[in-house]
Amino acid sequence: MLELKLRFRRGPFNLELDTTLDQRVTAFFGPSGCGKTTLLNLIAGLARPESGRILLAGETLFDSEAGIDLPPERRRVGYLFQEGRLFPHLNVSGNLRYGLRRSKDGGALFEEVVEVLELHNLLHRQAQQLSGGEKQRAALGRALLRAPCLLLLDEPLASLDEDLKGRILPFLARTVGHFDLPMIYVSHSSAELRSLADHVKLLENGKIAGEGDPEVLFPGSTPFPKNS
Amino acid sequence: MSAAEWQALALSLKVSMSATLFSLPFGILLAAWLALGKSRLRWLVDALVQVPLVLPPLVTGYLLLMLFGRRGPLGGMLSALGIEIAFDWKGAALAAAIVSFPLLVRAARAGFEATDPRLAEAARTLGAGPRDAFFTVTFPQARRSVLAGVLLAFTRGFGEFGATIVLASNIPGKTQTVPLAIFNQIQGADGEDAALRLVIICVLVSFVAMIAARLLDGRPARKDADA
């Protein structure tokens, strides 16, 4: 469970939230510039709120009144970035093991993650040699191997074409089913959210403008197979 | 080549390698701080670091002699510990290190400026502290530029003359590096052949190092422009 009570300001942009996330996959939906990525950065510790509190499973990650601000490396929050951000000087195996080496209890996870995300054939490839979809699969594996308590996904399919999206989505769904890990999924694609999210919060101009079940918020057919 | 010429070459290599190895850790940290730090005083530090590039080497040597000579404030302390800088090969190495330092910092700084800070952020979310992320993610991105800087600094140190002759003097077998040996041969009555041999060595070292540095640091600018 994640409790958020935050204020963040940068120039004219203002983010103000007071909400609780208690579903397996919670999505934040909204147009570009509504503060989705900023919100993820605040949760991961890559940006700092002006004031407020962030509690993850009872642990305080940030509390402006108590003067608590855990650095990103101590938050146990995995982050799948929109552009993957694989390390170019390491091969896929090196990327996967980067977080594994730095976490206390990820050791047994390696084979499992490689299996679920079908990374066997990619392990010795350099990051530059991967296609967009392969990059995101490797980056997802890397984030999982950090053994996080919460996984953040920032429009992980946005840089892929429609065909590839349909092929990566099952991997995300499998990850959700297999690792039973709370996730926050950020997107401006209602189709993706219908396939993956248990609960959707609508973000508009830095505020929550509504929330509910994805099937109710986005009625209509989905172009992606739902197999979670 | 005569034994004396080989001696000068060996000494030059020892001096410029020591100088480069000694200044490398400082150069890397300073370059990274200049490129990635947030202090407002970076421009001033940058300007001061570049001073040896434009100061007459003779003046650099003289300032070093005042500091590290036996009666200088630092030289006195080191002398008490049994370390002689002035009129010793270590003085030649110090002169080479100071004079070549700006080249190392300049190249390395450009390398660090070209790194992607988002990769270091990714490393932080994977459990790496700031220092860990620097050495395992940021530095590897800049390593080719750092290596190019090392080559530039090494070559500049190899050819160092003005500061060396003032601080270390021109003692054959002890502080007489290749450039100082060339100077001696040119001054002498019939040293032209010897001078030429040493000149060729200098030219070769410089060409090889500059081409290697360019290959290491060369970004495919043309290709990008076409795309």
Interface residues (C-beta under 8 A of the other chain):
Chain A: A44 G45 L46 P71 P72 E73 R75 V77 G78 Y79 F81 E83 R85 F87 P88 H89 Y98 G99 R102 S103 R142 A143 R146
Chain B: R118 L119 E121 A122 A123 R124 T125 L126 G127 A128 G129 P130 D132 T136 V137 P140 Q141
